[in-house]
Amino acid sequence: MQRHRTHQIDELAQQFFRAAIPVTWSYNEQTHDYGKDYLVEPGDAQGEQTGLNFFVQLKGQEQVEFNTDRSLAKFTLKAMHAIYYADKVRDLPVFLVLVDVNERRAWFHFLQPALEADQAWRKQDSVTVYLPATNDLSDPVGLRQAVEDAKKWMRLHHPHSIVDAVAAHRERMTKADPRFDVAVSVVDNQTRMMLHAKEPVPLTFTFKGERNEITRKTADLIDRGLPVTFNPGETSANGSPLFEKVAGGCSIQATPDPTAGRRT
């Protein structure tokens, strides 16, 4: 009986992967896990385990396809697997490892953010994943750093506690516009943000709604220095990605700075 070439390629890929993993790392084959071949945990230089667990989806090919300048390796992932990784695997990062069994080389790529960045593939049967050629499996230091970065990404995008959720929300808002300090709190199951500009930020606001009501609110805020609440849909903003993100979709309580002039 002859063993099918597909099985041979799979076995060669597994042999190469196991040999490439540093001896201080541990790996466990996931024989009954859908879409996940290995659970891997990096170890430090002394062999102590780090808790930086991640999943590996291992794929072997006889000839890996690249883009024109060979900066990206290409692999076609079935949409059903992509949906599983993007929607269901929220505890640990999943890395695709693509092995060229003839060239005896392999590349890795963190899948979840790649799948979330552009989700047009949800209407297709498959998605093309591009693995940077610099992500060579022969570089364990680079892989270890990629895993650490992936763990941070997972904590920010799929937080497991209120504290993590607040920290993740604050970091996302701060990254939207570093000119602001953002304080985030949760009160009565509602997320509240307080924004403080670290430097002058020119903003243009557009107000919508019943004219007399908007006129009253803006007069209370600007002329009388009173705190005012604008309801969702009553404002839009230009001049800050942060304000553009939040202005139209949530309630805003504007409070004048008592140390500044009333008109700005």
Order of alpha helices (4+ residues) and beta strands (2+ residues): alpha-beta-beta-beta-beta-beta-alpha-beta-beta-alpha-beta-alpha-alpha-beta-beta-beta-alpha-beta-beta-alpha-beta
